[in-house]
Amino acid sequence: MQDMIKRIIDADNEARRLAEKSRADSEREKEKIKKQARNIYDKYMAEAMETVKQNDIHEEHRAEKQWNEIMSRQHSTMIKLKSDYEQNRDIWVDAIVDRVIG
């Protein structure tokens, strides 16, 4: 009878040891999975940030090019307006005076 109780206690102790080992293994695996997930997340976020950085650079160059084109057109328009003014100012002044007085 004593032998039977000792075997039951030993079996219970072994079961507890295996359960504790299983729980510890499970916790280690959970931590390992969390770490892997974090590494994957960090990797993809780093790649995404690099893509955003490259897109920003590209968009800045595109915006600068558009700005330069707009400024060039504005400059050309200003030159044309000044030329028109220089050529026609006397005619325009005479026409205004005639309409006001006339």
C-alpha positions in Angstrom: 0.0 0.0 0.0 2.8 2.4 0.9 4.5 1.5 -2.4 1.2 2.3 -4.3 0.9 5.7 -2.5 4.5 6.5 -3.3 4.0 5.6 -7.0 0.9 7.8 -7.1 2.8 10.7 -5.5 5.7 10.2 -7.8 3.3 10.1 -10.8 1.7 13.3 -9.5 5.0 15.0 -9.1 6.1 13.9 -12.6 2.8 15.2 -14.0 3.3 18.6 -12.3 6.9 18.8 -13.5 5.8 18.0 -17.1 3.0 20.5 -16.8 5.4 23.2 -15.5 7.9 22.4 -18.3 5.1 22.5 -20.9 3.9 25.9 -19.5 7.5 27.3 -19.5 8.0 26.0 -23.1 4.7 27.6 -24.1 5.8 30.9 -22.6 9.1 30.7 -24.4 7.4 30.0 -27.7 5.0 32.9 -27.2 7.9 35.3 -26.5 9.7 33.9 -29.5 6.7 34.5 -31.7 6.2 38.0 -30.3 9.8 38.8 -31.1 9.6 37.4 -34.6 6.4 39.4 -35.2 8.1 42.6 -33.9 11.1 42.0 -36.2 8.8 41.5 -39.2 6.9 44.6 -38.3 10.0 46.7 -37.8 11.4 45.4 -41.1 8.3 46.3 -43.1 8.0 49.7 -41.3 11.6 50.5 -42.2 11.0 49.6 -45.8 7.8 51.6 -45.8 9.6 54.6 -44.4 12.3 54.3 -47.0 9.7 54.2 -49.7 8.0 57.3 -48.3 11.3 59.1 -48.1 12.0 58.2 -51.8 8.5 59.4 -52.8 9.0 62.6 -50.9 12.3 63.3 -52.7 10.6 62.5 -56.1 7.6 64.8 -55.3 9.9 67.6 -54.1 11.8 67.4 -57.4 8.5 67.4 -59.4 7.1 70.3 -57.4 10.4 72.3 -57.9 10.3 71.6 -61.6 6.6 72.8 -61.8 7.5 75.9 -59.8 10.3 76.7 -62.2 8.1 76.2 -65.2 5.4 78.5 -63.6 8.0 81.2 -62.8 9.4 80.9 -66.3 5.9 81.4 -67.8 5.2 84.3 -65.5 8.5 85.9 -66.4 7.7 85.5 -70.1 4.3 87.0 -69.6 5.7 89.9 -67.7 8.2 90.6 -70.5 5.4 90.5 -73.0 3.2 92.8 -70.9 6.0 95.3 -70.5 6.7 95.2 -74.3 3.0 95.7 -75.0 2.9 98.6 -72.6 6.0 100.2 -74.1 4.6 99.9 -77.6 1.0 101.0 -76.8 1.1 103.3 -73.8 0.7 106.5 -75.8 -2.2 105.0 -77.8 -3.9 103.8 -74.6 -3.4 107.1 -72.9 -4.9 109.0 -75.9 -7.8 106.6 -76.1 -8.6 107.0 -72.3 -8.3 110.8 -72.6 -10.6 110.9 -75.7 -13.2 108.7 -73.9 -13.1 110.9 -70.7 -13.1 114.2 -72.4 -14.8 113.3 -75.6 
